[in-house]
Amino acid sequence: MAIGNLITDIDPNPSLGNAVERKTLDLAADGLQGTKTLFTITGTVLVRLCAICSESLVGATGTISVGISGATASIIALTTATDIAANEIWHDATPDSAIESVSVLGEYIITGSNNIIATIAVADLTDGILQFYCFWEALGDGSTIIAA
């Protein structure tokens, strides 16, 4: 059963949004400095986003954040990548251990088909895996989010 179906089956009006998209970012393969499109947005949407680290991030002084073009740390604040360890939940500048209340996830309205991006800065990241979960709801007709 897909996560989105599970959410709908448990609660037909979920507080996290009516759909979920998942994106894996493997930093051993794609850890160079710059932006990485995580989710492609069409229209206007309401989102909540977090990442689960399945393999600790490696990369000297490298940093990572999540946002949109022009506001690259607006969803998840700039974080020193090596502070994100396996089994931690990343939703702000201080990654957490293995449990977190969903109430701490920021809720954002994104307009103008702005894609959600991760930005790696200062130094390349050489290893680590982040699994991003984007809980979302369309606010406009035809609005969608898909993993990039």
N, C-alpha and C positions, 0 to 999 in steps of 0.2 A: 504494500500500500504506500503510495506517495505521501510525503509529509503534508502537502497541501490538502490531500484528501483526508488525512488523519485529523488535521485541524478542523476541517469542515464537519467531519463526522462527530467530533467531540463537542464542538460548539458551532452551531450554524451562523452565529454572529460573533466571530472571534474578535477580541480586542486588539490583536496584532495586525489585522488586515484580512482581506478575504482570499489572499493567495500568498504563496511563498516561492521564491526563486533561490537557487543555490549555485554558487560559483566557487570553484577551487582555484587558488592561486599558488602555484608551485614555484617558489622563489629560486630553486636550483636551476630551473629552466628559464625563468622570466624575472630575474631579480635586478636587472640593470636599472640605474637611475632613470627617472622619467615617470610618465603616467601610464597606467594600465586600466583599460575600460573593464569594469566589473559587470555592470548592468546597463543595457540599452533601454532608454525610456522614450516612449512616444506619448505626447500629450502632457496631462497634469495628473500627478499621483501623490498619494500619501504613503510615506515609507517609514519603517523602523528597520534598523540594520545592526547586525553584530557579526563577529567572526569567532570561530573556534579554532584554536591552534592545535594541529595534530602532530607537528614536528617543529621543535623550537627554531626560532629565527636566528640566523647567523649573518654577520656582516659588519664587523668593526663598529664604526660610528654611524651607520646608516639609520635613517628614520623612515617612518611610513605614516601616512594619514589617509583618510577617506573623505571625499566630498564631491563637488562638481567643479567644472571649469570656472576659474575665477574665485572659487571658495573651496580650495582643495582640502581643508581640514574642518569643514563645516559639519560633517556627520560623525567622524571619529577623529579626535584631536591628534596632532602630531605626537608621535611616540617613538622613543628609541627602540629600534627593532629588536635588539637583543633582550629587551625587557619582556618580550612576548614569548612565553615558554609553552611547551607541550601541555595540552589539556586545560589551558587557560582560556577564558572568555574575554575577547577584546571588544570593547565598546566605547572606551575613552582612553585618556593618556596613561591610566594605571590599570593594566590588565589584571583580571581577577582569577581566583582559583576556579574550582570545578562547579561552583553553583552561583547563580546570580538571579535576582528578581527581574522579571521582564519590565517592571515599572521603571527601571533605570535607563532603558533604551530610549534615546531621543526619538521624537516623532517629527517628521519633516514633510512639508508640502514642496514638491519640486515641479516647476512649470517650464514651459518652453522646450520640452524634449531634451533637457539637460541630462546627459548620461552620468551615472555614478562611477567615479574613478578612484583608484588608489594611486598615491604619489609616493615614490621612493626618492629620497634626497640624501645629500651629503656624501654617501658612499653606496656602492652596489651591495645588494644582499645576495649571499652566495648559497643559502640553503634555508629550508623551512617551508611549511605548508599551512596555509590559512584556508578554512572553509567558511565562506561568507554566506549568510542567510539574510535575504531581503524579504521582509514581510510587507505586503503592499496592498493598496486598494486604489482603484481607478476613481478619479474625481471628475473626469471629463469623458464624454462619449468617445469610444475608440482608444482610450488611453491604455497603455500596456507597459510592462517591464519584462525583459527577457535577459537571461544570463548571456554575457558577451562571449 
